[in-house]
Amino acid sequence: MPKIGGTELIVILVVILLIFGPSKLPEIGKSFGKSIKEFRKASKDIQDSITDEEN
């Protein structure tokens, strides 16, 4: 899997800023954060259920 360096990250952020504009960035960040939180919660629930089945 390729690694993303500092330069690539800056280019991606600039492109996102140009596409969505500065007023939408907080909303996008909030939505992205919620998505990551839900994904982590779901993966933890799956791990817990697998652990419970093994015992």
PQR file of N, CA, C, O and H, with PARSE charges and radii, in Angstrom:
ATOM      1  N   MET A   1       0.851  -1.178   0.000 -0.4000 1.5000
ATOM      2  CA  MET A   1       0.000   0.000   0.000 -0.0000 2.0000
ATOM      3  C   MET A   1       0.894   1.238   0.000  0.5500 1.7000
ATOM      4  O   MET A   1       1.798   1.348   0.829 -0.5500 1.4000
ATOM      5  N   PRO A   2       0.651   2.165  -0.918 -0.5600 1.5000
ATOM      6  CA  PRO A   2       1.520   3.343  -0.987  0.2800 2.0000
ATOM      7  C   PRO A   2       1.324   4.256   0.221  0.5500 1.7000
ATOM      8  O   PRO A   2       0.227   4.378   0.765 -0.5500 1.4000
ATOM      9  N   LYS A   3       2.397   4.874   0.610 -0.4000 1.5000
ATOM     10  CA  LYS A   3       2.349   5.804   1.734 -0.0000 2.0000
ATOM     11  C   LYS A   3       2.125   7.218   1.209  0.5500 1.7000
ATOM     12  O   LYS A   3       2.624   7.582   0.144 -0.5500 1.4000
ATOM     13  H   LYS A   3       3.288   4.774   0.168  0.4000 1.0000
ATOM     14  N   ILE A   4       1.372   8.010   1.966 -0.4000 1.5000
ATOM     15  CA  ILE A   4       1.117   9.403   1.592 -0.0000 2.0000
ATOM     16  C   ILE A   4       2.072  10.274   2.403  0.5500 1.7000
ATOM     17  O   ILE A   4       2.071  10.247   3.633 -0.5500 1.4000
ATOM     18  H   ILE A   4       0.967   7.715   2.832  0.4000 1.0000
ATOM     19  N   GLY A   5       2.880  11.041   1.689 -0.4000 1.5000
ATOM     20  CA  GLY A   5       3.838  11.923   2.339 -0.0000 2.0000
ATOM     21  C   GLY A   5       3.242  13.298   2.590  0.5500 1.7000
ATOM     22  O   GLY A   5       2.068  13.535   2.306 -0.5500 1.4000
ATOM     23  H   GLY A   5       2.881  11.063   0.689  0.4000 1.0000
ATOM     24  N   GLY A   6       4.038  14.184   3.113 -0.4000 1.5000
ATOM     25  CA  GLY A   6       3.585  15.531   3.437 -0.0000 2.0000
ATOM     26  C   GLY A   6       3.155  16.333   2.225  0.5500 1.7000
ATOM     27  O   GLY A   6       2.143  17.034   2.265 -0.5500 1.4000
ATOM     28  H   GLY A   6       4.991  13.991   3.343  0.4000 1.0000
ATOM     29  N   THR A   7       3.914  16.233   1.153 -0.4000 1.5000
ATOM     30  CA  THR A   7       3.585  16.976  -0.066 -0.0000 2.0000
ATOM     31  C   THR A   7       2.260  16.513  -0.656  0.5500 1.7000
ATOM     32  O   THR A   7       1.425  17.329  -1.045 -0.5500 1.4000
ATOM     33  H   THR A   7       4.735  15.664   1.120  0.4000 1.0000
ATOM     34  N   GLU A   8       2.073  15.198  -0.719 -0.4000 1.5000
ATOM     35  CA  GLU A   8       0.826  14.670  -1.264 -0.0000 2.0000
ATOM     36  C   GLU A   8      -0.369  15.089  -0.421  0.5500 1.7000
ATOM     37  O   GLU A   8      -1.426  15.420  -0.956 -0.5500 1.4000
ATOM     38  H   GLU A   8       2.751  14.534  -0.403  0.4000 1.0000
ATOM     39  N   LEU A   9      -0.202  15.074   0.890 -0.4000 1.5000
ATOM     40  CA  LEU A   9      -1.274  15.471   1.797 -0.0000 2.0000
ATOM     41  C   LEU A   9      -1.655  16.937   1.593  0.5500 1.7000
ATOM     42  O   LEU A   9      -2.839  17.274   1.598 -0.5500 1.4000
ATOM     43  H   LEU A   9       0.657  14.805   1.325  0.4000 1.0000
ATOM     44  N   ILE A  10      -0.679  17.791   1.419 -0.4000 1.5000
ATOM     45  CA  ILE A  10      -0.938  19.217   1.185 -0.0000 2.0000
ATOM     46  C   ILE A  10      -1.682  19.411  -0.135  0.5500 1.7000
ATOM     47  O   ILE A  10      -2.618  20.207  -0.208 -0.5500 1.4000
ATOM     48  H   ILE A  10       0.282  17.517   1.415  0.4000 1.0000
ATOM     49  N   VAL A  11      -1.269  18.686  -1.179 -0.4000 1.5000
ATOM     50  CA  VAL A  11      -1.943  18.797  -2.476 -0.0000 2.0000
ATOM     51  C   VAL A  11      -3.394  18.347  -2.354  0.5500 1.7000
ATOM     52  O   VAL A  11      -4.286  19.000  -2.895 -0.5500 1.4000
ATOM     53  H   VAL A  11      -0.508  18.040  -1.119  0.4000 1.0000
ATOM     54  N   ILE A  12      -3.642  17.255  -1.659 -0.4000 1.5000
ATOM     55  CA  ILE A  12      -5.011  16.760  -1.468 -0.0000 2.0000
ATOM     56  C   ILE A  12      -5.848  17.789  -0.723  0.5500 1.7000
ATOM     57  O   ILE A  12      -6.988  18.050  -1.109 -0.5500 1.4000
ATOM     58  H   ILE A  12      -2.916  16.724  -1.220  0.4000 1.0000
ATOM     59  N   LEU A  13      -5.308  18.373   0.329 -0.4000 1.5000
ATOM     60  CA  LEU A  13      -6.047  19.369   1.104 -0.0000 2.0000
ATOM     61  C   LEU A  13      -6.360  20.621   0.284  0.5500 1.7000
ATOM     62  O   LEU A  13      -7.446  21.186   0.414 -0.5500 1.4000
ATOM     63  H   LEU A  13      -4.382  18.161   0.642  0.4000 1.0000
ATOM     64  N   VAL A  14      -5.424  21.057  -0.557 -0.4000 1.5000
ATOM     65  CA  VAL A  14      -5.657  22.222  -1.407 -0.0000 2.0000
ATOM     66  C   VAL A  14      -6.754  21.927  -2.432  0.5500 1.7000
ATOM     67  O   VAL A  14      -7.603  22.780  -2.691 -0.5500 1.4000
ATOM     68  H   VAL A  14      -4.542  20.597  -0.662  0.4000 1.0000
ATOM     69  N   VAL A  15      -6.741  20.744  -3.006 -0.4000 1.5000
ATOM     70  CA  VAL A  15      -7.774  20.372  -3.967 -0.0000 2.0000
ATOM     71  C   VAL A  15      -9.145  20.329  -3.290  0.5500 1.7000
ATOM     72  O   VAL A  15     -10.131  20.806  -3.854 -0.5500 1.4000
ATOM     73  H   VAL A  15      -6.051  20.051  -2.795  0.4000 1.0000
ATOM     74  N   ILE A  16      -9.210  19.769  -2.103 -0.4000 1.5000
ATOM     75  CA  ILE A  16     -10.474  19.732  -1.356 -0.0000 2.0000
ATOM     76  C   ILE A  16     -10.949  21.147  -1.053  0.5500 1.7000
ATOM     77  O   ILE A  16     -12.138  21.441  -1.172 -0.5500 1.4000
ATOM     78  H   ILE A  16      -8.410  19.381  -1.645  0.4000 1.0000
ATOM     79  N   LEU A  17     -10.039  22.015  -0.668 -0.4000 1.5000
ATOM     80  CA  LEU A  17     -10.395  23.406  -0.383 -0.0000 2.0000
ATOM     81  C   LEU A  17     -10.932  24.096  -1.629  0.5500 1.7000
ATOM     82  O   LEU A  17     -11.907  24.843  -1.547 -0.5500 1.4000
ATOM     83  H   LEU A  17      -9.073  21.777  -0.571  0.4000 1.0000
ATOM     84  N   LEU A  18     -10.317  23.860  -2.769 -0.4000 1.5000
ATOM     85  CA  LEU A  18     -10.782  24.474  -4.021 -0.0000 2.0000
ATOM     86  C   LEU A  18     -12.150  23.937  -4.449  0.5500 1.7000
ATOM     87  O   LEU A  18     -12.975  24.685  -4.974 -0.5500 1.4000
ATOM     88  H   LEU A  18      -9.525  23.253  -2.835  0.4000 1.0000
ATOM     89  N   ILE A  19     -12.386  22.662  -4.230 -0.4000 1.5000
ATOM     90  CA  ILE A  19     -13.652  22.060  -4.656 -0.0000 2.0000
ATOM     91  C   ILE A  19     -14.803  22.499  -3.753  0.5500 1.7000
ATOM     92  O   ILE A  19     -15.850  22.915  -4.250 -0.5500 1.4000
ATOM     93  H   ILE A  19     -11.716  22.054  -3.804  0.4000 1.0000
ATOM     94  N   PHE A  20     -14.626  22.411  -2.453 -0.4000 1.5000
ATOM     95  CA  PHE A  20     -15.734  22.646  -1.523 -0.0000 2.0000
ATOM     96  C   PHE A  20     -15.785  24.056  -0.955  0.5500 1.7000
ATOM     97  O   PHE A  20     -16.850  24.515  -0.544 -0.5500 1.4000
ATOM     98  H   PHE A  20     -13.775  22.073  -2.049  0.4000 1.0000
ATOM     99  N   GLY A  21     -14.675  24.738  -0.925 -0.4000 1.5000
ATOM    100  CA  GLY A  21     -14.646  26.086  -0.369 -0.0000 2.0000
ATOM    101  C   GLY A  21     -14.480  26.062   1.139  0.5500 1.7000
ATOM    102  O   GLY A  21     -14.738  25.047   1.786 -0.5500 1.4000
ATOM    103  H   GLY A  21     -13.809  24.365  -1.259  0.4000 1.0000
ATOM    104  N   PRO A  22     -14.048  27.185   1.696 -0.5600 1.5000
ATOM    105  CA  PRO A  22     -13.754  27.223   3.134  0.2800 2.0000
ATOM    106  C   PRO A  22     -15.000  27.106   4.016  0.5500 1.7000
ATOM    107  O   PRO A  22     -14.886  26.695   5.171 -0.5500 1.4000
ATOM    108  N   SER A  23     -16.171  27.451   3.513 -0.4000 1.5000
ATOM    109  CA  SER A  23     -17.363  27.408   4.364 -0.0000 2.0000
ATOM    110  C   SER A  23     -17.851  25.977   4.601  0.5500 1.7000
ATOM    111  O   SER A  23     -18.498  25.709   5.613 -0.5500 1.4000
ATOM    112  H   SER A  23     -16.264  27.785   2.575  0.4000 1.0000
ATOM    113  N   LYS A  24     -17.556  25.068   3.693 -0.4000 1.5000
ATOM    114  CA  LYS A  24     -18.008  23.679   3.830 -0.0000 2.0000
ATOM    115  C   LYS A  24     -17.013  22.780   4.557  0.5500 1.7000
ATOM    116  O   LYS A  24     -17.377  21.677   4.966 -0.5500 1.4000
ATOM    117  H   LYS A  24     -17.030  25.286   2.870  0.4000 1.0000
ATOM    118  N   LEU A  25     -15.779  23.217   4.726 -0.4000 1.5000
ATOM    119  CA  LEU A  25     -14.762  22.367   5.335 -0.0000 2.0000
ATOM    120  C   LEU A  25     -15.108  21.914   6.752  0.5500 1.7000
ATOM    121  O   LEU A  25     -14.889  20.744   7.066 -0.5500 1.4000
ATOM    122  H   LEU A  25     -15.483  24.112   4.394  0.4000 1.0000
ATOM    123  N   PRO A  26     -15.638  22.779   7.629 -0.5600 1.5000
ATOM    124  CA  PRO A  26     -15.997  22.286   8.970  0.2800 2.0000
ATOM    125  C   PRO A  26     -17.071  21.191   8.940  0.5500 1.7000
ATOM    126  O   PRO A  26     -17.015  20.239   9.719 -0.5500 1.4000
ATOM    127  N   GLU A  27     -18.037  21.331   8.046 -0.4000 1.5000
ATOM    128  CA  GLU A  27     -19.077  20.312   7.930 -0.0000 2.0000
ATOM    129  C   GLU A  27     -18.497  18.990   7.435  0.5500 1.7000
ATOM    130  O   GLU A  27     -18.855  17.921   7.929 -0.5500 1.4000
ATOM    131  H   GLU A  27     -18.083  22.104   7.414  0.4000 1.0000
ATOM    132  N   ILE A  28     -17.609  19.075   6.465 -0.4000 1.5000
ATOM    133  CA  ILE A  28     -16.984  17.867   5.920 -0.0000 2.0000
ATOM    134  C   ILE A  28     -16.136  17.194   7.000  0.5500 1.7000
ATOM    135  O   ILE A  28     -16.177  15.973   7.147 -0.5500 1.4000
ATOM    136  H   ILE A  28     -17.318  19.944   6.064  0.4000 1.0000
ATOM    137  N   GLY A  29     -15.382  17.970   7.742 -0.4000 1.5000
ATOM    138  CA  GLY A  29     -14.563  17.415   8.820 -0.0000 2.0000
ATOM    139  C   GLY A  29     -15.403  16.747   9.897  0.5500 1.7000
ATOM    140  O   GLY A  29     -15.050  15.681  10.401 -0.5500 1.4000
ATOM    141  H   GLY A  29     -15.348  18.962   7.623  0.4000 1.0000
ATOM    142  N   LYS A  30     -16.507  17.375  10.242 -0.4000 1.5000
ATOM    143  CA  LYS A  30     -17.397  16.815  11.252 -0.0000 2.0000
ATOM    144  C   LYS A  30     -17.994  15.493  10.773  0.5500 1.7000
ATOM    145  O   LYS A  30     -18.046  14.523  11.529 -0.5500 1.4000
ATOM    146  H   LYS A  30     -16.793  18.241   9.832  0.4000 1.0000
ATOM    147  N   SER A  31     -18.438  15.454   9.531 -0.4000 1.5000
ATOM    148  CA  SER A  31     -19.009  14.230   8.962 -0.0000 2.0000
ATOM    149  C   SER A  31     -17.960  13.119   8.893  0.5500 1.7000
ATOM    150  O   SER A  31     -18.245  11.961   9.196 -0.5500 1.4000
ATOM    151  H   SER A  31     -18.395  16.241   8.916  0.4000 1.0000
ATOM    152  N   PHE A  32     -16.761  13.485   8.495 -0.4000 1.5000
ATOM    153  CA  PHE A  32     -15.677  12.503   8.409 -0.0000 2.0000
ATOM    154  C   PHE A  32     -15.349  11.941   9.791  0.5500 1.7000
ATOM    155  O   PHE A  32     -15.134  10.738   9.942 -0.5500 1.4000
ATOM    156  H   PHE A  32     -16.530  14.426   8.249  0.4000 1.0000
ATOM    157  N   GLY A  33     -15.312  12.808  10.791 -0.4000 1.5000
ATOM    158  CA  GLY A  33     -15.048  12.363  12.158 -0.0000 2.0000
ATOM    159  C   GLY A  33     -16.120  11.422  12.676  0.5500 1.7000
ATOM    160  O   GLY A  33     -15.814  10.421  13.324 -0.5500 1.4000
ATOM    161  H   GLY A  33     -15.487  13.785  10.669  0.4000 1.0000
ATOM    162  N   LYS A  34     -17.374  11.739  12.394 -0.4000 1.5000
ATOM    163  CA  LYS A  34     -18.472  10.858  12.814 -0.0000 2.0000
ATOM    164  C   LYS A  34     -18.379   9.503  12.129  0.5500 1.7000
ATOM    165  O   LYS A  34     -18.631   8.468  12.746 -0.5500 1.4000
ATOM    166  H   LYS A  34     -17.623  12.552  11.868  0.4000 1.0000
ATOM    167  N   SER A  35     -18.016   9.514  10.854 -0.4000 1.5000
ATOM    168  CA  SER A  35     -17.889   8.259  10.110 -0.0000 2.0000
ATOM    169  C   SER A  35     -16.800   7.376  10.704  0.5500 1.7000
ATOM    170  O   SER A  35     -16.994   6.171  10.865 -0.5500 1.4000
ATOM    171  H   SER A  35     -17.811  10.355  10.353  0.4000 1.0000
ATOM    172  N   ILE A  36     -15.667   7.966  11.026 -0.4000 1.5000
ATOM    173  CA  ILE A  36     -14.567   7.203  11.620 -0.0000 2.0000
ATOM    174  C   ILE A  36     -14.980   6.655  12.983  0.5500 1.7000
ATOM    175  O   ILE A  36     -14.664   5.513  13.314 -0.5500 1.4000
ATOM    176  H   ILE A  36     -15.510   8.945  10.896  0.4000 1.0000
ATOM    177  N   LYS A  37     -15.684   7.466  13.774 -0.4000 1.5000
ATOM    178  CA  LYS A  37     -16.137   7.025  15.097 -0.0000 2.0000
ATOM    179  C   LYS A  37     -17.085   5.831  14.977  0.5500 1.7000
ATOM    180  O   LYS A  37     -16.965   4.866  15.733 -0.5500 1.4000
ATOM    181  H   LYS A  37     -15.941   8.394  13.505  0.4000 1.0000
ATOM    182  N   GLU A  38     -18.027   5.892  14.030 -0.4000 1.5000
ATOM    183  CA  GLU A  38     -18.960   4.790  13.832 -0.0000 2.0000
ATOM    184  C   GLU A  38     -18.241   3.532  13.350  0.5500 1.7000
ATOM    185  O   GLU A  38     -18.567   2.426  13.779 -0.5500 1.4000
ATOM    186  H   GLU A  38     -18.124   6.675  13.416  0.4000 1.0000
ATOM    187  N   PHE A  39     -17.267   3.699  12.460 -0.4000 1.5000
ATOM    188  CA  PHE A  39     -16.503   2.556  11.966 -0.0000 2.0000
ATOM    189  C   PHE A  39     -15.740   1.886  13.094  0.5500 1.7000
ATOM    190  O   PHE A  39     -15.741   0.659  13.196 -0.5500 1.4000
ATOM    191  H   PHE A  39     -17.002   4.598  12.111  0.4000 1.0000
ATOM    192  N   ARG A  40     -15.090   2.672  13.941 -0.4000 1.5000
ATOM    193  CA  ARG A  40     -14.347   2.102  15.076 -0.0000 2.0000
ATOM    194  C   ARG A  40     -15.284   1.387  16.034  0.5500 1.7000
ATOM    195  O   ARG A  40     -14.953   0.318  16.548 -0.5500 1.4000
ATOM    196  H   ARG A  40     -15.089   3.668  13.858  0.4000 1.0000
ATOM    197  N   LYS A  41     -16.450   1.969  16.278 -0.4000 1.5000
ATOM    198  CA  LYS A  41     -17.420   1.348  17.178 -0.0000 2.0000
ATOM    199  C   LYS A  41     -17.897   0.016  16.616  0.5500 1.7000
ATOM    200  O   LYS A  41     -17.994  -0.971  17.345 -0.5500 1.4000
ATOM    201  H   LYS A  41     -16.719   2.837  15.861  0.4000 1.0000
ATOM    202  N   ALA A  42     -18.195  -0.012  15.319 -0.4000 1.5000
ATOM    203  CA  ALA A  42     -18.658  -1.250  14.689 -0.0000 2.0000
ATOM    204  C   ALA A  42     -17.571  -2.318  14.714  0.5500 1.7000
ATOM    205  O   ALA A  42     -17.862  -3.482  14.988 -0.5500 1.4000
ATOM    206  H   ALA A  42     -18.116   0.791  14.727  0.4000 1.0000
ATOM    207  N   SER A  43     -16.331  -1.947  14.435 -0.4000 1.5000
ATOM    208  CA  SER A  43     -15.255  -2.936  14.443 -0.0000 2.0000
ATOM    209  C   SER A  43     -14.999  -3.449  15.858  0.5500 1.7000
ATOM    210  O   SER A  43     -14.670  -4.621  16.037 -0.5500 1.4000
ATOM    211  H   SER A  43     -16.095  -1.002  14.213  0.4000 1.0000
ATOM    212  N   LYS A  44     -15.143  -2.594  16.855 -0.4000 1.5000
ATOM    213  CA  LYS A  44     -14.978  -3.035  18.245 -0.0000 2.0000
ATOM    214  C   LYS A  44     -16.102  -3.993  18.623  0.5500 1.7000
ATOM    215  O   LYS A  44     -15.858  -4.992  19.300 -0.5500 1.4000
ATOM    216  H   LYS A  44     -15.410  -1.642  16.710  0.4000 1.0000
ATOM    217  N   ASP A  45     -17.323  -3.704  18.198 -0.4000 1.5000
ATOM    218  CA  ASP A  45     -18.441  -4.591  18.479 -0.0000 2.0000
ATOM    219  C   ASP A  45     -18.231  -5.962  17.844  0.5500 1.7000
ATOM    220  O   ASP A  45     -18.534  -6.988  18.453 -0.5500 1.4000
ATOM    221  H   ASP A  45     -17.521  -2.893  17.648  0.4000 1.0000
ATOM    222  N   ILE A  46     -17.715  -5.972  16.625 -0.4000 1.5000
ATOM    223  CA  ILE A  46     -17.443  -7.248  15.950 -0.0000 2.0000
ATOM    224  C   ILE A  46     -16.354  -8.017  16.686  0.5500 1.7000
ATOM    225  O   ILE A  46     -16.480  -9.224  16.888 -0.5500 1.4000
ATOM    226  H   ILE A  46     -17.469  -5.139  16.130  0.4000 1.0000
ATOM    227  N   GLN A  47     -15.292  -7.334  17.088 -0.4000 1.5000
ATOM    228  CA  GLN A  47     -14.221  -8.004  17.822 -0.0000 2.0000
ATOM    229  C   GLN A  47     -14.731  -8.563  19.140  0.5500 1.7000
ATOM    230  O   GLN A  47     -14.368  -9.673  19.529 -0.5500 1.4000
ATOM    231  H   GLN A  47     -15.190  -6.353  16.924  0.4000 1.0000
ATOM    232  N   ASP A  48     -15.575  -7.796  19.831 -0.4000 1.5000
ATOM    233  CA  ASP A  48     -16.134  -8.262  21.098 -0.0000 2.0000
ATOM    234  C   ASP A  48     -17.021  -9.487  20.902  0.5500 1.7000
ATOM    235  O   ASP A  48     -16.981 -10.417  21.708 -0.5500 1.4000
ATOM    236  H   ASP A  48     -15.870  -6.894  19.515  0.4000 1.0000
ATOM    237  N   SER A  49     -17.809  -9.495  19.851 -0.4000 1.5000
ATOM    238  CA  SER A  49     -18.683 -10.639  19.601 -0.0000 2.0000
ATOM    239  C   SER A  49     -17.871 -11.886  19.241  0.5500 1.7000
ATOM    240  O   SER A  49     -18.232 -12.995  19.636 -0.5500 1.4000
ATOM    241  H   SER A  49     -17.842  -8.740  19.196  0.4000 1.0000
ATOM    242  N   ILE A  50     -16.787 -11.712  18.499 -0.4000 1.5000
ATOM    243  CA  ILE A  50     -15.922 -12.857  18.164 -0.0000 2.0000
ATOM    244  C   ILE A  50     -15.253 -13.384  19.424  0.5500 1.7000
ATOM    245  O   ILE A  50     -15.157 -14.596  19.617 -0.5500 1.4000
ATOM    246  H   ILE A  50     -16.494 -10.811  18.178  0.4000 1.0000
ATOM    247  N   THR A  51     -14.793 -12.490  20.275 -0.4000 1.5000
ATOM    248  CA  THR A  51     -14.151 -12.899  21.521 -0.0000 2.0000
ATOM    249  C   THR A  51     -15.136 -13.643  22.418  0.5500 1.7000
ATOM    250  O   THR A  51     -14.776 -14.638  23.046 -0.5500 1.4000
ATOM    251  H   THR A  51     -14.871 -11.505  20.118  0.4000 1.0000
ATOM    252  N   ASP A  52     -16.375 -13.163  22.477 -0.4000 1.5000
ATOM    253  CA  ASP A  52     -17.395 -13.818  23.299 -0.0000 2.0000
ATOM    254  C   ASP A  52     -17.724 -15.221  22.761  0.5500 1.7000
ATOM    255  O   ASP A  52     -17.958 -16.143  23.543 -0.5500 1.4000
ATOM    256  H   ASP A  52     -16.668 -12.355  21.966  0.4000 1.0000
ATOM    257  N   GLU A  53     -17.743 -15.382  21.449 -0.4000 1.5000
ATOM    258  CA  GLU A  53     -18.031 -16.690  20.860 -0.0000 2.0000
ATOM    259  C   GLU A  53     -16.923 -17.681  21.111  0.5500 1.7000
ATOM    260  O   GLU A  53     -17.184 -18.876  21.251 -0.5500 1.4000
ATOM    261  H   GLU A  53     -17.553 -14.633  20.814  0.4000 1.0000
ATOM    262  N   GLU A  54     -15.685 -17.212  21.173 -0.4000 1.5000
ATOM    263  CA  GLU A  54     -14.548 -18.109  21.414 -0.0000 2.0000
ATOM    264  C   GLU A  54     -14.553 -18.610  22.845  0.5500 1.7000
ATOM    265  O   GLU A  54     -14.109 -19.729  23.102 -0.5500 1.4000
ATOM    266  H   GLU A  54     -15.472 -16.241  21.060  0.4000 1.0000
ATOM    267  N   ASN A  55     -15.038 -17.823  23.771 -0.4000 1.5000
ATOM    268  CA  ASN A  55     -15.027 -18.231  25.192 -0.0000 2.0000
ATOM    269  C   ASN A  55     -16.256 -18.964  25.499  0.5500 1.7000
ATOM    270  O   ASN A  55     -16.450 -19.396  26.636 -0.5500 1.4000
ATOM    271  H   ASN A  55     -15.398 -16.914  23.562  0.4000 1.0000
TER
END
